[in-house]
């Protein structure tokens, strides 16, 4: 899709396209309200600015648009609209050995139990071992710190997905 196509889509269709990048309704409403965009950088800047104003509920809603890192079955079922993006983003998990996958599953459960949402990391370009190390490092965080870090990771993911969206 080109930026021109995104700019000219009916709002409902544009919402569907943008939701492949971030599912938070507040973010979607904010970005849609700023159309049309003069160029890709304007889209990215707008998306970042809208994300910076996100409330805690917006942030948590955005997290709902992701499968757990390494959870292939969830990726295929629940997240069919973003499966190709998330699958590529999580490609580093495909080379993981059983011990790393098992530890990732255990710590994902511990993270969810502690924070009430899944571990969010911009996985693009990261190996399974790197993602596991990040999960281990972030698990001791207090809730406010971790929400801030996870929100920043969501922002990175959204930005990468927007770049892919308007370059197709």
N, C-alpha and C positions, 0 to 999 in steps of 0.2 A: 504494500500500500504506500502511496506517496503522501506527503504532507497535504498537498492540494486535495487529494481524495478524502483524507481525514477531515479537512476543513469544510468540505462540501457535503459530507454525509448528513442525513437526517439525524437529529439528536439521539434518537433511540439506537440507531445503527452505530453512531460514533461512540455511544456509551458501551455497547457490546465490544467494540474494538479496544477501547481504553481499558475495559475491565480485564483484558488479558494481561494488562500491566499491573493493575492494582484494583482490588475489588471494593475498597472503602467508598461508600456512597458520598461522603463529604468531599473526598478527593475528586471523585468523578464529577460531581456537581461543580466544584471549583474550576477544574480544568475545562470542562465543557463551556462554562460561562465566559471563558477567556478566548474562545475561538472567534475568528480565525487567527492562525499564527502566521507571521510573516516568513518564518524560517524554522528549521529544526531547533536551533539554539533557543529561539523564543518559546517553543513548546517545552523544551527541557527546563528552561528558567521558570516558566509558569508552573510546571509540575512540581519543581522543587519548592517554589514559594508556597504553593497550596499545601504541600506536605509539611512544611515548617509550621503551618498554622493548625495542623491536625490535633484534634483532641485525643485524650486517651482512648475513648470509645472508637474513634476513627482508626487509630493505630491497631487496636485489638481486632477490629473488623478486617483490616488489611491482612493481618496474620492468618485469618480464617481462609484466605485464598491460597494457602500453601500446604503441600503435604509435608510430613516429617521428612527430614533428610534421610534418604535411603529407603523410604517406604514406597516401594514400587507399586504395590497393589492399590494403595490409596491414590497414588499418582494417576493410575489408569482409570479408576472409578470416579472418585469425587471431583477430580480436577481435570476432567477431559478437555475443557476449554483452554487450559494452560499447560497441559501435559507435555507438549513438544518443547515449550520454553523451559519448564522446570526440569524435564528430563535431560535436556542439554546442559542446563545450569548445574545439575547434579551428576554430570557424567563422571566426575572424579570418584564417585562411589562405585562405579562399575568394576574398578580394578581392586577393590578392597578385599582383603582376606576375611575369613569367617570370624576371626578374633576381633578385628576392627568393627565389623558389622554388629557383632554381639555387644561389644562395649558401647557402640553408638546407640543401639536400641536401649540398653540399660540406662545410659545417661540421658537420652531423650525422655524416658519415662520419669527420671528423677527431676529433670528440668521442668517438665510439665507439672509435676506434683508441686514443685516449689513456686513456680511463677504463674501457672494457670493458662499458659499458652505454649505453643511449640517453639522450639529453638529456631530462630531466624538468623540466617547468615547468607551473605551474598556468596554463593558457592561457585560462581563462574571462575574457572581457572584454578580451583583448589582441589587438592587430592583428598581422599577420604581421611588420611592421617592428619592432614592440616585441619580439616573440619572437626575431627575428633579433638584435637588439641585446643581448638577455639572453644568447643563445648566445655571441655574440662576447665579451661581458664575462666569462662564466664559463669559457670554454675555457682561459685561462691559469692557472686555479686549480690548486693541488696536489691530489692525489687525496683526501686526508682532508678538506680544506675543501669540495671539490666534493661528496663523498658526503654531508656534513652538509647542504649547501644543497639537494641533490636530494631527500634524505629529508624535509626540511621542506616542499618543494614537493609531494611525495607526500602528506604529511599534509594539506595544504590541499585537494588533489584529493579525497582520501578523505572529508574533512569535507563538501565541497560535494555529493558524490555521495550521502552518507548523508542529507543534508537533502532531496535530491530523492527518494530512495528512500522515505522515510517521509511524504512530503507528497503522494504520488500517490493 
